[in-house]
Amino acid sequence: MTLIWLGVLLVFGGVLQMAYQPIWRDRLSGGRRLRSGRSSDTIEPERPASGFGIKSNWPGLTLVALGAASLLAGAAI
């Protein structure tokens, strides 16, 4: 049972890591200038999907994979 709870915590931690990683990267509003020189009134990032890649999310993906392996091992026992 401990192995299953460890897997749940690892999967949950990995998903949180992947979700919050783009938020930690940069503020969504304020301090940005458009190409025309005016500041933007939206919270839309200049580069869409910035931070959603395998290179930037490998720690979260690793946690999810370890959690999945732990859940499968706990289910097999």
Buried (B, 14 or more C-beta within 10 A) or exposed (E): EEBBEBBBEBBEBBBEBBEEBBEEEEEEEEEBEEEEEEEBEEEEBEEEEEBEEEEBBEEBEEBBEBBBEBBEEBEEE
